[in-house]
Amino acid sequence: MNSLKLSLLLLKRDFKNFFLYTCSSIIIFMVLFGIFNIIYDPNIKSNLSQGDYVSLSSIHLIVLFIIMLIGYYSNNLFTEKRKKEIAVQIISGLSLNSLAFSTAVINIIISLISLIFGLLFGFLLSPLVLSIIYNIIGINNTSFSLTNEGITATLLIIFVNIFILGLFNVGLGYRTEICDLIRSKNGNYKTKIKKPSKKFFMIVSLIISLLFLFYMIFSNDFNAISLLGFLGSISTLIFTFYCLPSIFSKLSNKSSDKINFLVFRNIKLNIEKNLGILISIYLISGLLLVNLANFKSNIYLTSAFSGSLILLLFLFIIGTLYSFNSLATLKIRNFKILKQLGYINSDIKKIIFKESLGFIFCISILPSVFLFVGIFKYYYLDIIPFFILVSIVCIFLFLMILCFGSCYVIYSKGLDSIFKNGGR
């Protein structure tokens, strides 16, 4: 069978994942088109001050980064489900060149379909999106136009995205899979790539975060507070991703309590498997802090952007719940093993409670530290009114409780079903 027929056969056999990945790519390309069409719209440029336009552009660039991150994350999910299939094909004698060609054909088909429908839907929805932006800013204009700069920037970003993900899928991902196969067969195998020292990241990111936080508490310059809050969120993100898994791994190895051992190990795995969600929540929290610094200069624009950022945060919390639901489904086997080892229902629920609480701390409380310090300082400096302060705090607390409660319920339902079925 030649590589082209193999590509079409793989698409036919895995149509569900192909369809879901194509839909996510269409949405991503549609949003990219809308972002650049708004940034380069001449009516928006002429009716906003330079400061507001810079704020608008920075927000769109951060959203652009998040959208690209979602694309990378969805691509990983798509390739992750095909790793075993790819490993079997390699072991069966399929050459790496044939595999690379078939993968490239699949990427080209998905990219072309996503590009056509993404730009089409983006073009159809752009008048609606621009009319909403016009109403927020106060522009009395009913005419809409597509700019050459916006179309060029959209196509450039899309093609770069397709090219990078294509290279990743064709080479790096599958060579990594081969290395994993060798490592599983030979315990002495080590990759040649040296990983950066986690102690270095831990010390540097922790010191920077504490310095930024200390300066924010005692500073009365709202511009410095907003900037340090955003940079502090990034340094805390580095600490969370690079250092916390290592810390939880050491805690699990040193723990004499079997329950705490399982809790620390599961929190470590949850952090490592949800990098995209962690990055998004940290960036949204930092960006919300930067946006609120300009509240007095343009209340309506700032309120609209803040609302959209909170909505994005809510959507990523929903993504976290989905991730927990998927992990809970995979962990049913672990719950069965724990039951067979003699753990009672209350012990396993204690593991679930601690694990959910620990992960919510990592994805909600840590990102919120700089945000809460910043908004309380804004209120102290009379930049934002009291109701904005209370609203943001209540929304974040609600999302934390919702996320924790939902995660706990998802795990508990899986556990109850195991005990009802007798562990089968």
C-alpha positions as CSV (number, residue, x, y, z in Angstrom):
1,M,0.0,0.0,0.0
2,N,1.5,3.4,-1.0
3,S,1.6,6.3,1.4
4,L,-1.3,8.2,-0.2
5,K,-3.7,5.3,0.2
6,L,-2.4,4.8,3.7
7,S,-3.2,8.4,4.5
8,L,-6.8,8.1,3.2
9,L,-7.3,4.8,5.0
10,L,-6.1,6.4,8.3
11,L,-8.5,9.3,7.8
12,K,-11.4,6.9,7.1
13,R,-10.7,4.7,10.2
14,D,-10.2,7.7,12.5
15,F,-12.9,9.9,11.1
16,K,-14.2,11.0,14.6
17,N,-10.9,12.4,15.8
18,F,-10.2,13.9,12.3
19,F,-13.6,15.6,12.4
20,L,-13.1,17.0,15.9
21,Y,-9.6,18.3,15.2
22,T,-10.8,19.9,11.9
23,C,-13.7,21.7,13.8
24,S,-11.2,23.0,16.4
25,S,-8.9,24.3,13.6
26,I,-11.8,26.0,11.8
27,I,-12.7,27.8,15.0
28,I,-9.1,28.8,15.6
29,F,-8.7,30.2,12.1
30,M,-12.0,32.0,12.3
31,V,-11.0,33.7,15.6
32,L,-7.6,34.7,14.0
33,F,-9.3,36.3,11.1
34,G,-11.6,38.3,13.5
35,I,-8.7,39.4,15.7
36,F,-6.6,40.9,12.8
37,N,-9.7,42.4,11.1
38,I,-10.4,44.3,14.3
39,I,-6.9,45.4,14.9
40,Y,-6.4,46.8,11.4
41,D,-9.9,48.2,11.0
42,P,-9.5,51.9,10.0
43,N,-12.6,53.1,11.9
44,I,-11.3,51.7,15.1
45,K,-7.9,53.1,14.5
46,S,-9.2,56.6,13.9
47,N,-11.7,56.7,16.9
48,L,-9.4,55.4,19.6
49,S,-6.7,57.3,21.5
50,Q,-3.1,55.9,21.2
51,G,-3.2,54.5,24.7
52,D,-6.6,52.7,24.1
53,Y,-5.4,51.3,20.8
54,V,-2.2,50.0,22.3
55,S,-4.3,48.4,25.1
56,L,-6.6,46.9,22.5
57,S,-3.7,45.6,20.4
58,S,-2.0,44.1,23.4
59,I,-5.2,42.3,24.5
60,H,-5.6,40.9,21.0
61,L,-2.0,39.7,20.9
62,I,-2.5,37.9,24.2
63,V,-5.7,36.3,22.9
64,L,-3.8,35.4,19.7
65,F,-1.2,33.6,21.8
66,I,-3.9,31.8,23.8
67,I,-5.6,30.7,20.5
68,M,-2.3,29.5,19.1
69,L,-1.8,27.6,22.3
70,I,-5.2,26.0,22.1
71,G,-4.3,24.9,18.5
72,Y,-1.1,23.3,19.7
73,Y,-3.0,21.6,22.6
74,S,-5.7,20.2,20.3
75,N,-2.9,19.1,17.9
76,N,-1.3,17.2,20.7
77,L,-4.6,15.5,21.6
78,F,-5.0,14.5,18.0
79,T,-1.5,13.0,17.7
80,E,-1.6,11.5,21.2
81,K,-4.5,9.2,20.3
82,R,-2.6,7.9,17.3
83,K,0.7,7.1,19.1
84,K,0.0,3.4,19.6
85,E,-1.1,3.1,16.0
86,I,2.1,4.8,14.8
87,A,4.3,2.7,17.0
88,V,2.7,-0.5,15.6
89,Q,3.2,0.8,12.0
90,I,6.9,1.4,12.7
91,I,7.4,-2.0,14.4
92,S,5.6,-3.6,11.4
93,G,8.3,-2.2,9.1
94,L,6.8,1.0,7.7
95,S,9.6,3.4,6.8
96,L,9.9,6.7,8.6
97,N,9.7,8.5,5.2
98,S,6.4,6.8,4.3
99,L,5.0,7.6,7.7
100,A,6.2,11.2,7.4
101,F,4.6,11.5,3.9
102,S,1.2,10.1,5.1
103,T,1.2,12.4,8.1
104,A,2.0,15.4,5.9
105,V,-0.9,14.4,3.6
106,I,-3.3,14.3,6.5
107,N,-2.1,17.7,7.8
108,I,-2.5,19.2,4.3
109,I,-6.1,17.9,4.0
110,I,-7.0,19.1,7.5
111,S,-5.3,22.5,7.0
112,L,-7.0,23.2,3.6
113,I,-10.5,22.3,4.9
114,S,-9.9,24.4,8.1
115,L,-8.5,27.3,6.1
116,I,-11.4,27.5,3.6
117,F,-14.2,27.2,6.2
118,G,-12.4,29.2,8.9
119,L,-11.9,32.2,6.6
120,L,-15.5,31.8,5.2
121,F,-17.1,31.8,8.7
122,G,-14.8,34.6,9.8
123,F,-15.8,36.7,6.9
124,L,-19.5,36.1,7.5
125,L,-19.3,36.9,11.2
126,S,-17.0,39.9,11.0
127,P,-19.8,42.5,10.4
128,L,-21.5,41.3,13.6
129,V,-18.3,41.4,15.7
130,L,-17.4,44.8,14.3
131,S,-20.8,46.2,15.0
132,I,-20.5,45.1,18.7
133,I,-17.1,46.8,18.9
134,Y,-18.4,49.9,17.3
135,N,-21.2,50.2,19.8
136,I,-18.8,49.7,22.7
137,I,-16.4,52.4,21.5
138,G,-19.2,54.7,20.3
139,I,-18.6,54.7,16.6
140,N,-21.6,55.6,14.4
141,N,-20.7,53.6,11.3
142,T,-22.6,50.8,9.6
143,S,-20.1,50.1,6.8
144,F,-17.6,47.3,7.1
145,S,-14.4,46.6,5.2
146,L,-11.7,44.0,5.0
147,T,-8.2,45.4,5.2
148,N,-5.3,44.0,3.2
149,E,-3.1,44.1,6.3
150,G,-5.6,42.0,8.3
151,I,-5.9,39.4,5.6
152,T,-2.2,39.2,5.1
153,A,-1.4,38.9,8.8
154,T,-4.1,36.2,9.2
155,L,-2.8,34.1,6.3
156,L,0.8,34.6,7.5
157,I,0.0,33.4,11.0
158,I,-2.1,30.5,9.7
159,F,0.6,29.3,7.3
160,V,3.3,29.6,10.0
161,N,1.0,27.6,12.4
162,I,0.4,24.9,9.8
163,F,4.1,24.7,9.0
164,I,5.3,24.4,12.6
165,L,2.6,21.9,13.6
166,G,3.3,19.9,10.4
167,L,7.0,19.7,11.2
168,F,6.1,18.6,14.7
169,N,3.8,15.9,13.6
170,V,6.0,14.6,10.8
171,G,9.2,14.4,12.8
172,L,9.6,15.3,16.4
173,G,6.5,13.7,17.8
174,Y,7.1,10.3,16.2
175,R,10.8,10.2,16.9
176,T,10.0,11.0,20.5
177,E,7.6,8.0,20.4
178,I,10.4,5.8,19.1
179,C,12.7,7.0,21.9
180,D,9.9,6.2,24.4
181,L,9.7,2.7,23.0
182,I,13.4,2.2,23.3
183,R,13.4,3.6,26.8
184,S,10.6,1.2,27.9
185,K,12.7,-1.8,26.6
186,N,16.0,-0.6,27.8
187,G,16.1,1.0,31.2
188,N,19.6,2.4,30.6
189,Y,18.6,4.4,27.5
190,K,18.9,8.1,28.0
191,T,18.1,10.9,25.5
192,K,20.9,13.2,24.5
193,I,18.9,16.3,25.1
194,K,19.8,17.8,28.5
195,K,16.9,19.1,30.5
196,P,17.3,22.5,32.2
197,S,17.9,22.4,35.9
198,K,14.6,22.5,37.8
199,K,16.4,23.9,40.9
200,F,17.5,26.9,38.9
201,F,13.9,27.6,37.7
202,M,12.6,27.0,41.2
203,I,15.0,29.5,42.9
204,V,14.8,32.2,40.2
205,S,11.1,32.1,39.6
206,L,10.3,32.0,43.3
207,I,12.7,35.0,44.1
208,I,11.3,37.0,41.2
209,S,7.7,36.3,42.2
210,L,8.3,37.3,45.8
211,L,10.2,40.5,44.8
212,F,7.4,41.5,42.4
213,L,4.7,40.7,45.1
214,F,6.6,42.7,47.7
215,Y,7.0,45.7,45.4
216,M,3.3,45.6,44.5
217,I,2.2,45.6,48.1
218,F,4.2,48.7,49.0
219,S,4.1,50.6,45.6
220,N,1.5,53.4,44.9
221,D,2.3,53.6,41.1
222,F,-0.6,51.8,39.4
223,N,1.3,51.4,36.1
224,A,4.1,49.6,38.0
225,I,1.5,47.5,39.8
226,S,-0.1,46.4,36.6
227,L,3.2,45.6,34.9
228,L,4.7,43.7,37.9
229,G,1.4,41.8,38.3
230,F,1.5,40.6,34.8
231,L,5.2,39.6,35.0
232,G,4.7,38.1,38.4
233,S,1.9,35.9,36.9
234,I,4.4,34.6,34.3
235,S,7.1,33.9,36.8
236,T,4.6,32.1,39.0
237,L,3.5,30.1,36.0
238,I,7.2,29.0,35.4
239,F,7.4,28.0,39.1
240,T,4.1,26.0,38.8
241,F,5.0,24.1,35.7
242,Y,8.7,23.5,36.2
243,C,9.0,23.2,39.9
244,L,5.7,22.0,41.5
245,P,5.7,18.6,39.7
246,S,9.2,18.0,41.0
247,I,8.2,19.1,44.5
248,F,5.1,16.8,44.5
249,S,7.2,13.9,43.1
250,K,9.7,14.2,46.0
251,L,6.9,14.5,48.5
252,S,5.3,11.4,47.2
253,N,8.6,9.5,47.3
254,K,9.2,10.6,50.9
255,S,5.7,10.1,52.2
256,S,5.1,7.1,54.4
257,D,1.3,7.5,54.3
258,K,-0.1,5.7,51.2
259,I,-2.9,8.1,50.9
260,N,-0.6,11.1,50.7
261,F,1.7,9.2,48.3
262,L,-1.2,8.8,45.9
263,V,-2.4,12.4,46.3
264,F,1.0,13.9,45.6
265,R,1.6,11.6,42.6
266,N,-1.9,12.4,41.0
267,I,-1.5,16.2,41.5
268,K,1.9,16.0,39.7
269,L,0.3,14.1,36.8
270,N,-2.6,16.6,36.6
271,I,-0.2,19.6,36.4
272,E,1.9,18.0,33.7
273,K,-1.1,17.0,31.6
274,N,-2.8,20.4,31.7
275,L,-0.1,22.8,30.7
276,G,-2.3,24.6,28.1
277,I,-5.0,25.3,30.7
278,L,-2.4,26.5,33.3
279,I,-0.8,29.0,30.8
280,S,-4.2,30.3,29.7
281,I,-5.4,31.0,33.3
282,Y,-2.2,32.7,34.4
283,L,-2.2,34.9,31.3
284,I,-5.8,35.8,31.6
285,S,-5.3,36.7,35.3
286,G,-2.3,38.9,34.5
287,L,-4.0,40.5,31.5
288,L,-7.1,41.3,33.6
289,L,-4.9,43.2,36.1
290,V,-3.2,45.2,33.3
291,N,-6.6,46.1,31.8
292,L,-8.1,47.3,35.0
293,A,-5.3,49.8,35.4
294,N,-6.9,51.9,32.6
295,F,-10.4,51.8,34.1
296,K,-10.8,55.5,34.7
297,S,-9.6,56.5,31.2
298,N,-12.3,54.5,29.4
299,I,-14.8,52.8,31.7
300,Y,-16.9,51.2,28.9
301,L,-14.0,49.8,26.9
302,T,-12.3,48.5,30.1
303,S,-15.5,46.9,31.3
304,A,-16.1,45.2,28.0
305,F,-12.5,43.8,27.8
306,S,-12.6,42.7,31.5
307,G,-15.9,40.9,30.9
308,S,-14.5,39.1,27.9
309,L,-11.4,38.1,29.8
310,I,-13.5,36.7,32.7
311,L,-15.6,34.9,30.1
312,L,-12.4,33.4,28.7
313,L,-11.4,32.4,32.2
314,F,-14.8,30.7,32.7
315,L,-14.3,28.8,29.4
316,F,-10.9,27.6,30.5
317,I,-12.4,26.5,33.8
318,I,-14.9,24.5,31.7
319,G,-11.9,23.0,29.9
320,T,-10.4,22.1,33.2
321,L,-13.6,20.3,34.2
322,Y,-13.5,18.4,30.9
323,S,-9.9,17.5,31.5
324,F,-10.8,16.2,35.0
325,N,-13.7,14.3,33.6
326,S,-11.3,12.6,31.1
327,L,-8.8,11.9,33.8
328,A,-11.5,10.5,36.1
329,T,-12.6,8.1,33.4
330,L,-9.0,6.9,33.0
331,K,-8.5,6.6,36.8
332,I,-11.5,4.2,37.3
333,R,-9.0,1.4,36.9
334,N,-6.8,2.9,39.7
335,F,-9.9,3.1,41.9
336,K,-10.6,-0.6,41.2
337,I,-7.0,-1.5,42.1
338,L,-7.3,0.5,45.4
339,K,-10.5,-1.3,46.2
340,Q,-8.9,-4.6,45.6
341,L,-5.9,-3.6,47.8
342,G,-8.3,-3.1,50.7
343,Y,-9.0,0.6,50.6
344,I,-12.5,1.5,51.8
345,N,-14.8,4.0,50.2
346,S,-14.0,6.8,52.7
347,D,-10.2,6.4,52.2
348,I,-10.5,6.7,48.4
349,K,-12.8,9.7,48.8
350,K,-10.2,11.3,51.0
351,I,-7.6,10.8,48.2
352,I,-10.1,12.4,45.7
353,F,-10.8,15.3,48.0
354,K,-7.1,16.1,48.6
355,E,-6.2,15.6,45.0
356,S,-9.0,18.0,43.7
357,L,-8.1,20.6,46.4
358,G,-4.4,20.5,45.5
359,F,-5.0,20.9,41.8
360,I,-7.5,23.7,42.2
361,F,-4.9,25.4,44.4
362,C,-2.4,25.2,41.5
363,I,-4.7,26.4,38.7
364,S,-6.8,28.9,40.7
365,I,-5.3,30.2,43.9
366,L,-1.7,30.6,42.7
367,P,-2.7,32.6,39.6
368,S,-5.0,34.7,41.7
369,V,-2.4,35.9,44.2
370,F,-1.1,38.8,42.0
371,L,-4.5,39.6,40.7
372,F,-6.1,39.9,44.2
373,V,-3.1,42.0,45.5
374,G,-3.3,44.2,42.4
375,I,-7.1,44.9,42.5
376,F,-7.0,45.6,46.3
377,K,-4.2,48.1,45.6
378,Y,-6.3,49.6,42.7
379,Y,-9.2,50.1,45.1
380,Y,-6.8,51.6,47.7
381,L,-5.5,54.0,45.1
382,D,-9.1,54.9,44.0
383,I,-8.6,53.5,40.5
384,I,-11.5,51.0,40.6
385,P,-14.8,51.3,42.6
386,F,-15.8,49.0,45.3
387,F,-18.3,47.1,43.3
388,I,-15.7,46.1,40.7
389,L,-13.5,44.8,43.5
390,V,-16.3,42.8,45.0
391,S,-17.5,41.5,41.6
392,I,-14.1,40.2,40.5
393,V,-13.4,38.5,43.9
394,C,-16.9,36.9,43.9
395,I,-16.5,35.7,40.3
396,F,-13.2,34.1,41.0
397,L,-14.4,32.5,44.3
398,F,-17.5,31.2,42.4
399,L,-15.3,29.6,39.7
400,M,-13.0,28.0,42.3
401,I,-15.9,26.5,44.2
402,L,-17.6,25.4,40.9
403,C,-14.4,23.8,39.6
404,F,-13.6,22.1,42.9
405,G,-17.1,20.9,43.5
406,S,-17.5,19.6,40.0
407,C,-14.2,17.7,40.1
408,Y,-15.0,16.1,43.4
409,V,-18.5,15.1,42.1
410,I,-17.0,13.6,38.9
411,Y,-14.5,11.5,40.8
412,S,-17.1,10.5,43.5
413,K,-19.6,9.3,40.9
414,G,-16.9,7.1,39.3
415,L,-16.0,5.7,42.7
416,D,-19.7,5.0,43.7
417,S,-20.2,3.1,40.4
418,I,-17.3,0.9,41.2
419,F,-18.5,0.0,44.6
420,K,-22.0,-0.6,43.3
421,N,-20.7,-3.0,40.7
422,G,-18.5,-4.8,43.2
423,G,-15.3,-3.5,41.7
424,R,-15.8,-5.2,38.3
